[in-house]
Amino acid sequence: MEEQNVLVPKAPKDPEKKGKSFYIMRNKQVAGSPQSDGSGTQVIFINDERLVSFARIAGGISDEGILDLLRGAEGFRSLVYGMGVSVETNNPKEKVSFVLQMYGKTDPYVTGTQLKREVQGDGMEHMIKLSEADWSEDDDTPGQIRFEFAQANTLAKVSVRLYLQDGFDAPEPEEEEGVDFSVPAYGKMLEKSLLGMGDCSRLKKVINKARGGEDTTVAFIGGSITQGAGAIPIDKQCYAWKTFQGFCGLCGKGTEDNIHYRKAGVGGTSSELGMVRYDRDVCSDGTVEPDLVVVEFAVNDEGDETGGESFECLVRKILSSPKAPAVVLLFSVFSNDMNLQERLSKVGEAYRLPMVSLKDCVVEQFYLKPETGRVISKNQYFYDVYHPSNLGHTVMADCLLHLFQAADAAGEGQCLEAEEAVNSQAVVFPENVAPVYGIEFQNIRLMDRSNAEKIAEIDCGDFSETDTELQAVERDRNLHRTAEFPHNWMHVGGSRPFSMDIVCSALLIVEKDSASPRTGRIEAYVDGEPVRVIDPREVGWVHCNALILFRGMEQKKHHVEIRMAEGDEEKQFTILGFGYVRKE
């Protein structure tokens, strides 16, 4: 018998000792957001205490010494030996780039180290040693993790865990079972989420209208959770779309043909901006009249400088519109169990609005063991420290649908508003309520470069350019992003101020925040008096921000000037628009 050549594999090397480790992401769904070249990128921010929260939630880390080391680049490198990264895609042979980016001291997004390695989408863990990187002395803090795909909208499941240097310890990861939404304990969670039915007559009317086949518009306005952050893919897995689909199913004869969908979430923004952009983003400047509006700002309004008045004004603006739509208040929750439910629910109670609380729904059971009633863990509910995962978005939608079902089943005696008020086009209900926080901004309107000449007399001075590097969001069912406030005034150099004369009693400026060192501060003057200095770098990322320039003044012509601060004349600043209050 002829001898055959047989390739005998060499004995494998002993496995490399990896040491103690903990997860910062575990079986997280991601999707490559479309880039200009057709590729896809998923960005996961780990700055501003996010990495610490990931370690607590996904890794079970309670050691404050370890958590403190995660806050800075130097501490991170002294703690972490390597990163175990696994990516599972539909194509196991697909190559995916993993990037760890440190934010720099000089320019957060430019001057820090980027550790980039290619891994395969086969679900196997790949070890990336920190010693392989050439670290910059300008590194300040761990900034973001990215997964870069060859094709846009590629779906993947990813895990990242940190392997620790000798001398550090970490608990063994807890095994998690799948989430079973059919158990009785989940039904009890949904019952707890119903913070109050309020006066459900408007909501009941909308359900019956949709069921009858009439055109009905369901809208959602809020922050990044309403935008769909954490939902993969964002158009199909976000709570807004899941709620909309459930609403269509509830309404029997109602279908997507006669029931219409509006999603207007903008990440990192409060109701102070929401009340300014509502007419544009939800109502399309009067061409859309929603029948039902879900308002979600309970984890965004810490930055609302009015302390609740903006939220109340937005609610009254919606309730008082000619179509008298139903309003539902939705209180989402952060991974630290916090929201502003106590503040904002006072508005709901005063206006007898249906209210749904995710805090009441999920937080208590987070601290139970599976055998004693826990249905979903924090790691399963949250995508990151702020945003829900696909499972979390499902819970949010189920809570809203539980409310809709309760309203549908409610008898006429359980609906408080008089029948004639429900059927009337006149505004009755809001005007009967004493303000909780204030209503000065109820009739606020947006002015930007597209309509300014009809509203004010403007000399844009050296604020003459148009900024195109703007915060952009996925509106409605779109996967592509739409720029917020594209009709703006941008300063790139020069000392001539932006000036305008406008008749109003209150005025907000909407400005663009940025971390770029090229941006500078402005000084705002009203009728010759300085009113505030605005530094767009305070927030640290590109997003829209509304700030009060003046309020409670006599309605007359006011002269407003926006000047670059001394020393910043050659830097950039973008005025995105204004919110003004004027009684016609």
Salt bridges, closest charged atoms under 4 A:
GLU16 OE2 - LYS129 NZ 3.26
GLU49 OE2 - ARG71 NE 2.66
GLU64 OE2 - ARG56 NH2 3.37
ASP68 OD1 - ARG71 NH1 3.38
ASP122 OD1 - HIS126 NE2 3.84
GLU125 OE1 - LYS18 NZ 3.15
GLU125 OE2 - ARG161 NE 2.78
GLU132 OE1 - ARG117 NE 3.11
ASP139 OD2 - ARG77 NH1 3.50
GLU148 OE1 - LYS116 NZ 3.04
GLU148 OE2 - ARG146 NE 3.22
ASP169 OD1 - LYS20 NZ 3.65
GLU172 OE2 - LYS20 NZ 3.95
GLU174 OE2 - ARG374 NH2 3.31
ASP215 OD1 - HIS260 NE2 3.19
ASP279 OD2 - LYS317 NZ 3.16
ASP281 OD2 - ARG277 NH1 2.93
ASP281 OD1 - ARG280 NE 2.59
ASP281 OD1 - ARG475 NH2 3.35
ASP291 OD1 - LYS209 NZ 2.74
ASP291 OD1 - LYS323 NZ 3.47
GLU305 OE1 - ARG532 NH1 3.31
GLU309 OE1 - ARG551 NH2 2.81
ASP337 OD1 - LYS378 NZ 3.07
GLU364 OE1 - LYS192 NZ 3.00
ASP384 OD1 - HIS387 ND1 3.07
ASP408 OD2 - ARG211 NH2 2.92
GLU417 OE1 - ARG202 NE 3.75
GLU440 OE1 - ARG551 NH2 2.71
GLU457 OE2 - LYS557 NZ 3.25
ASP462 OD1 - ARG496 NH2 3.05
ASP467 OD2 - LYS512 NZ 2.84
GLU474 OE2 - ARG481 NE 2.88
ASP476 OD2 - ARG262 NH1 3.63
GLU484 OE1 - ARG280 NH2 2.64
GLU484 OE2 - ARG475 NH2 2.91
ASP501 OD1 - HIS559 ND1 2.96
ASP513 OD2 - HIS543 ND1 3.15
ASP527 OD2 - HIS558 ND1 2.81
GLU561 OE2 - HIS559 NE2 3.23
GLU561 OE1 - ARG563 NE 2.85
ASP568 OD2 - ARG521 NE 3.14
GLU584 OE2 - ARG445 NH1 2.94
